[in-house]
Amino acid sequence: MRPVQEVQVSTTEREPLRLMAVHAHPDDEASKGAAATAKYAADGVEVLVVTCTGGERGDILNPSFTLPEGHEFETLEGRLAVRRLEMARSAEALGVRHAWLGFVDSGLPEGDPLPPLPEGCFGLVPLEEASEPLVKLVREFRPHVITTYDPSGGYPHPDHIKCHDVSAEAFAAAGDPERYPGTGEPWEPLKLYYNHGFSMDRLRAAHEAMTAAGLESPFGDWIESRDAREIPERQVTTLIPAAEYFAHRDEALRAHASQIDPQGFFFAVPRDLEADVWPWEEYELAESRVPLPERAPGEHEDDLFTGVREALAHQGDGRAPAGVPA
Ligand SMILES: [Zn+2]
C-alpha cells in the first residue's frame, strides 16, 4: 500500500482543467458566456478564447466611439487593427488567454436577394481547410471542454454558422490520429457545449422584473416578435451561476468600444436586478464522452466540467498513481 501522502502529491500534480471557448468575431466572447469564462479562469481553470475571424467587416455600432490615436476604420486592415486592440482589452478583463484563427470576417449579407459573400471570407473556406487551424490549436491546448454555437449559429451570420461547423469538426476529429496529419498529437476533448445567451426564459424574466420595477424594458418587442415567428427554442441544459462576474463581462463588452454602445441594449438591465432574477449564463450540452449523472426533467447542470472532474479524478488525467485504478 502506498502512503497516503504520495497519492496526494499525485493529485496536486494533476494538470489543470482546460476550457476552450470558440467564437466567430471579437466581441462575441463578451456577449456569450463571458461571465462564465471569467469565473472559470478565476477558479484556476485554464481558459482559451479562440476567435475565428478578425471582425474586419464590422461597422462602428457605438455612436460615442472615438478612434484610438493613429488608427482608421476605413480599410479592412484599419478595422482589424482596432478590433485587435479591443480584443486584447476584453481578454484582459475576463482574465483569459486568447488566440486568433486568422480568417477574414464574411460580413452579414443584407438585402433581397442576399448578395454573395465576399471572396476569401471565412464563410467560403471549405470545411477541412477552415477547421485545420482549430484542430491544431485543440491538439496544442488540449481542452477538456469546448464551447461554440448551435448549428444555426444562434443567429444567421455566416461566420457564426461556420464557427459551429469548425468547432464540431475539431471536436470530432482532433482525437483521431488519421485526421489532420501534421497538426500535432491527437487530443480528444470530453464535452461540447453551445452558448445560449438570450433564451426566452431569460428575456421574460428580465422583462417582467424591469416592468415590475417601473423601468422601461427593451425586451417587449423582441419577445413578441420571437413569439410571432415561432422560432423553436433550443434546449438549455446547463446554467452556470456567474453573477459575481457580470462586472467582468461588462468590462469586456465596453472593451469592444467600436461595437458596443455603453448606453445600449447590453446595459439596459440594472446589474443588481439582473443578478437577482437571472444570475446564470446558459449553455446546451451537445455531446459528452464522459458518463453524466441523470438529470430530472427541468433540472440543469451547474458546471461545464460535470463528469469531467470525476473522470479525471478517476483516471489521474491519464497518469493514474499506482494503486489507483484507471
Ligand atoms: Zn459575431
Residues whose N, C-alpha, C, O or C-beta is under 5 A from the ligand:
A	BS01	ZN	A24 H25 D28
